[in-house]
Amino acid sequence: MRFVLTHKNKYMNIKDLKPAIIWKYFDEITKIPRPSKKEEKIVAYLVEFGKTHGLDTKKDAVGNVLITKPATKGREHLPGVILQSHVDMVCEKNKEVEHDFEKDPIQPYIDGDWLKAKGTTLGADNGIGVAAALAVLASDDIEHGKIECLFTIDEETGLSGAKAVQQHFVTGKILLNLDSEDEGEVFIGCAGGADTVATFSYRSEPVPEDYFYFKVNIEKLLGGHSGCDIHLGRANANKLLNRFLWQSAGKYALVLSQIGGGNLRNAIPREAFAVAGIPAGDKEHISADFNVFVHQIEDEFKGIETGGMTLTLESVAAPSSVIDKKTTNLLLNALYACPHGVISMSKDIPGLVETSTNLASVKQDENTIVVGTSQRSSTESEKQNVLQMVEAVFLLAGAEVKHGDGYPGWKPNRDSGILKVAKKSYLELFGTEPHIKAIHAGLECGLFLEKYPSLDMISFGPTLQDVHSPGEKMLIPTVDKFWRFLLQILKNLPG
């Protein structure tokens, strides 16, 4: 189903939206499965697109695609511009939704002024950037210098595409990153980041007799992007679940059999669960404790968690085994002590988060429990500090700790030439200057600067909300403004 029509929808079908050319390609992209690290289908689509349009197209060893379009007549003197976007998407869905992100198309629908997806992420991050680049390549009625459209893979789970871009793969001196999420804002800097992964090894032990076993579920939290939304104070499902388990372990002889929550390092976890047990005589007490806990959490997050947050406790059959007591205690203590959220705010840019950390996932297999976290900061020393802070928590708990390679930040340059062009272009179009900002999320720009230090860059896009969650939505009217802004920048470039 490609659209939903209700009494409040002034739009009907995605293909009928304006500007038609950008929506045409976005609609096509939603039909192509493109999870991070499994982008073969969208890469093949891009290569075929380039060949069909008679444009120079090349693919590097990891799957990044570069499609080049010559300057329009009379514009050969303009500097070359790189339009950059990533092709992968965060694959999150509501628990009750059946969707295979490796096979099934996204099902977008129109709700008033917003485009949403049925129970899954929409993929506008960064599908709309890809669509805009394709629209520029396919258009025959716009003015521009030489255009290089760089489509990178695996931005969401490791930035491996941007990391693999080799020197001389692109030639442009200006880069327009089309991966920002607030129309009317131009970004000139971003945070750097890295991951910290802690692994607990455990022994399975026999299930104690005369125990009451229960399952706790935390569901329907808002979640969101662990950079863009970290300052909003939304609940973290892993933290809530562990909070109740930790409190219960302090009162009863609790045993833990299963635990899990969250999925991706760059998403605030929306769901978590655990299967645990306590002596049968304490059954009524744990139910009363849970009711009190639910009321406390609802009060704490009143006005914040507006998506129907659900916390439940239900009895279950005895599991086949439980985690050894020592590991259970170490794990629950570590998860409770592990920081989550904003660590510090920027001293230079009002309202900008400088440093944060996200307790992203807890995943259990037969012999290990792996805790995934991510840290971000616009200051390299503070990034290292928070990485070490998280590492210390898990080392004290006896876990094996490893850090990912990480990625660099992008230091703002307020004297940027392309920034001046962007401000002029926006003023000409809309009668006001855009807001100039840095973003706490990670962008690929910092990695490009490592290999192309003379690049002049900005980032912009239409308005997206709740990215990295099934609530992801795109504000339809801002796509037209985004498109017009992009074309005006290309037109205004100085010779």
N, C-alpha and C positions, 0 to 999 in steps of 0.2 A: 504493500500500500504506500503510495507516494505522497498522499496529502490527506488532510482531515479538514472538513468544512463545517464550521459551526456558525452560530448567529453572530459571534463577535469577530469573525475572521474577515478582514477586508481583502486579504490575499487568498488565492485558491490553490493553484499548483505551483510547485517550486520553479518549474520551467517558465511560468508566466511572470515571475518576478523580474524587476529591473535593477540594474542593467542586465539584459538577457544573456549576454555572452559569458559573464562571470558565473551566473547561476546555472547556465548550461553545463559548465565544466564541474561545478561543485556537485551538481546532481549526479553526474557520471562518476565522480570520485566516491560518493557514498555507496555506490554499488560494488566497489572493489575492496575486498578484504585487505587490510594493511596493518596488522599488528606489528609492534616493534620487533625487529629481528626476523620478521617474516614478510618482507615487503616485495617479494618477487613479482607478484601480480601487478602492483602499481608501478614498479620499475619497468616491467614489460610494456605496460600501457603508455608510459612516458616515452620510451624509445620508439614505439610505433607512432605515437603522436608526432614526434620530430621528423621521422621519415615521411609520414603522410603529408606533412606541410613543407617538405623540401628544405628543412633546416639542418644545419650542421649539428649532429647529435653524437655525444660520446658518453660512455659509461666507464667508471674506474673500477679498480679491482674489488672494492667492497660493495658496489652497487649505486654509488652516487651518480646522478645523471646531470649532464650539462647540455643545454640546448641553446644555440646561438642564433640570433636574428640580426642581420645587417642593419645599419642605420637607414632611415628613410631618406629619400633624395633631398639634398640640401642640408642634411643634418650630420653629415659625415665628420664634421669638425668637433662635434660634441664629445665629451669624455664618455668612455664606456661605462655602463652601469650593470651591476650584478643584482638581479632580483633573486633573493634566497628564501627558501622555505623548506620545511622538512615533510617527508611523505608519510611517516608513521603516525599512529594515533594511540592514545591510551585506551585500553580495552577494559572498561568497567561496566558492570550491569547489576541491576537489582537481583536479589537472590531468587525471586520467583520467576524471573524471565528466562526463557530458553533461547539462547543465542550462541552460535558458534562463530567467534570473530574471525576464524580462519576460513570460513566458508560462506557465512550469511552476510547479505548486504545490510547496511544500517537502514533503519526505517524512519526517516525524518517526517515530521509533520508540522504544520503551521498552527500556532496558538496566538492569536492576536498579532502583535508586532514581533513575535519571537518564533524562531525556528528551533525545534527540539527533536529528540529521538525517542522512540518507544522503548523505555526501560534500559537504555544503554547510553554510553557516551555518544555524542554527535559526530565527533571527529572534525569539527570546525577548527580545532587546534590540531594541526595547522592546515587542514584541507582547504580553508578559504584562501590561505596564502598561495597554495599550489594552484587553485582555480584562477586567482588573479594573474599569476605568472603565465598560465596557459592562455588566458584571455588576451594578454599583451602579445604573446607570440602569434596568436591566430588572427588578431585584428589587422585590417588593411586601411584603417582610417584614422590612425593616430600618429603623432610626430614623436620621433625619438632618435637618439644616437644608437650606437651599437649596444645591443641587449644580450646579456648572458644570464640565462635562468638556471640557477644551481639548485637542484633538488637533492637534499641529503636524507640518508636513512638513519634510523635508530637514534633519533634525538631524545626520545622520552626515557629510554632505559640505559643510556650510557654515552650519548653523544659520539658514538663510534664513527658515524658517517663524517661529521665535521672534523674529528680527530684525524681521519684518514685522508682528507683532502691534501693533495700534494702541491708543492710549489709549482707554479706555471700552469696549473689546471685551469685557472681563470686568469683573465688579463685586465679586467676592469679595475678602475681606481676608486669607484664609489660603490658601496654595497647598501642596498635597501633590504633589511630583514623584515619580512611580512608576517611576523609571528607575535605581535603584541595584541592586547585584548581590550583596549579602551580607546574608542574613537575620540578624536579631539586631543589626544595626547601623543607626543613624540618622545620616544625613549632614547637616551644617549648613554646608558650604562646599565650594568646588571651585576648580580652577585655571582661569585664563584661557589663551587660546592664540591662535596665528596660524600661517599657512603661509609658507614661503619657497620660491619656485620659481625654479630656475636653468635657463636655456636656452642650449645650445651650438649654434652653427651650424657645419656642417662641409661639406667638399667630398668627393665620391666620387672615388676614384682607381682606376686599373687594378689588377687583381690581380697581385702579383708572381709570376714563374714559379719553378718548382722549390721550391715551398713545401709544407709539410705543414699541412693545415687540420683543425681540430678544434672540437668543440662541448663546452663545459663546462655541466653542469646541476647546480644546487643545488635539491633538492626535499625535501618532507615535513618541513620545520621546523615547530615548534609555532606560531610567530608570536604572535598575540594582540593585545590592545588596547594601543595605543601610550601610553595613560595608565595604565590599571589594571595592566598587566603589564610596564611598562618596567623596573621594579626587579628583575625575576626573572632578569635576565642571559641571556635567550634569544638565540640566534643571529639575526643579521640577514642574510638571503640576499644582499642587495646588497653588504654589507660583505665577506662571505666571498668572493663571486665576484671582486670588485675586488681583494681582497688577493692572490689567486692571479695575476690578470692583471698587477697591478703588479709583483709579484716576477718574473714571467716576462719582462715588458718590460725589466727591469733586467739580465737575463741573455742574452736573445736579441733578434734583430731582429723583434720581434713586430708584426704588423699586426692590426687589429681591424675586423671587418666588421659584426657585429651585437651588440647588448647590450640587455638588458631585465630588469626584475625588479620585483616588488611591484605594488601596484594602488592602494590607498586611503591617503590621508594619515594616517588614524587606525588603521592596522593595521601591525604589525611585519611586514615582508615575509617570506614563507615560501618563495618560489621565485624563482630568477633564472637567466639563461642568457647565454652569449656564444658567438659564432663568431669564431675568431681563427686566425692562422697564424704559423708560424715556418719558417726555412729547413729543408728536408727533412733535412739532415744532423743536425739536433738532435731528430729525432722521438723517438728512444729516451730522450733526456735529459728531454724534457718529460713523458713518461709516468712516468719515475722520480720526477721532481719532484712530480708530482700525487699519486702514492702516498704520498710522505712528507707532503705537505700534508694529505691525508685523515686520516692517522694523527694528525697534530697537532691537527686540528680535533676529531676524535672524542675525543681525550684532554682537550682544553680544555672541551668541553661534556658530558663524561661526567656523568650524573646530572641534567642540565638538559634536553638535547634527547632526550626519551624517546619521541618519536613515530615513530622509524624514519628519522631524517635520512639522506638519500642524496646523495652527491656522485659524479658520473660524468664521465669524459672519453672521447669517442669520435671517431674520424676521420670527416670529412665531405668531400663534393665541394667543389671550389674555388667560392667564391661569385662573384657577378657583379662585385662591386666591394668596395673597402675604404674605411674612413674615413681622411681625410688624417692624416699622421703627427703634425702639430702638435696637432690637436684631440684625437687619441688620447692623447697625453702629458698634455695639460692636463686632460682628463676623468679619466684614471686617477689623477693626482695629487690632483685636487680631491675625488674620491670617497674616496680614502684619508684625506685630511686632514679631511674633514667629520666633525664629532663625531656620535656616536649614543649614546643611553642617558641615564642619570641624570647631571645636571650638579651638583646640590646637593640636600641634604636639608633639611627644615623645621627651623628652630630652635625653633619653638613647639609643634609636635605631633610627638611621637616616632614614628618609622617612616613619616612622610609624605614623599613626594618633593616637593620644592619646585619644582625646575626640571629639565626634560628636553628632549631633541630626538630626533626619529625620522627617519632617512634612509629615506623611505617607498617611493619608486618611481623607476625609471629607464625612460623610454619613448622609443623611437626612431621617427622617421618618415623621409621621403625626404631631408630637409635639416637636421633638427634632432634633438638629444637633450635631453629635458626631464627634469630631476631635481626630484622633489617631496619636500619635507621639511615637518615640522610641529614647532612649539615650544610648550611649555606651562610655565606658572609660576603659583604662587599669589601672587607678588610682581610687580607690574607692571614695576618697574624691571629686575628680573631677566629677565622675559620679553623686554623690549627688548634687554637685553644679549645673550641667546642668539640672538635674531633677527639682531643685527648681527654676532655671531660667525660664524654660518653664511653670512651675506651676504658677509663679508670673504673667506672661503675661496673662494667662487665668483667674486667680483670679481677676485681675484688670478689666477684661471684664465681670465679673459677672457670669462666668461659674462654674459649679461643676467640681472639679478636683480630679482624683484618679490615683494612681500609681499601676502598677502591682508588683508582688513579685520580679521580677528581677532574675538575675543569676550572680554568681561570675565570676571573671576573673581567668586566669591561669597564675601564675607567672613563668617566664622563669627560667629554671635550666640548665645552661651551663655545669655543671658537671654531667649531667645525663648519666647513664651507657648505656641505650638504644640509646641515641644520639651518643655515641662513636661507637656503633655497626653500626648504620645507616651510619655514615660518612665513616667508613671502607668499608662497603658493597657497597656504591655508588662508591667509589674510585676504588674498584676492578672491578666493572662492566663497568664503563664509563670513567675511567681515570681522573676524576676530583672530587673534593669534592662538595657536595650539599651546597647551600646557607642556612644558619641557620637564621630563622626569627621568629618574632611574628606576629600575624594577628589581625586586628582591628575587624574582625567579631567575633561573639560569637561561641564557640565550647562547646560541652558537657563536656569537660575534667575538667573544674573547678568544676562542680557538682560532678563528680566522686571522685575528690580529697577530697571533704568534708566528704565522707563516707569511702573512702579508702586512707587515707593520705600518705601511703607508696608507692602508685602506681608510677611507672616510666613510663612516657608517651612521645610520639611524635605524630605528625600528618603529613600526606603526601597524595598525590593523583596525578592523571594525570592533564593535563591542561584543565581547563574549563574557558569559558568567558561568560559575560553577563548573569550570573545566576540570577534567580528570575525575568526574563523577557522572552518574546517570542523569543528573540534573543539568548537565551542560546545555547551554542555549545561546543563540546568536540573535542579536537585535537587527532585524531585517533592514530598517531604514538606514542603518549605519554602513551597510555594505555599499550602497550607492555613494555615500560620502567618501568611504575608503577608496573606491575605484576612481572617483573624480580627483581625489587628492593625489593618488599615484600618477595619474596621467598629467596632472598639472606640474608635478615635480619633474617628470621626464621632459616636459615642454620648456620648463624654465631653466634648465641647466645652462650655465654660462659656457660659451665656447672657449 
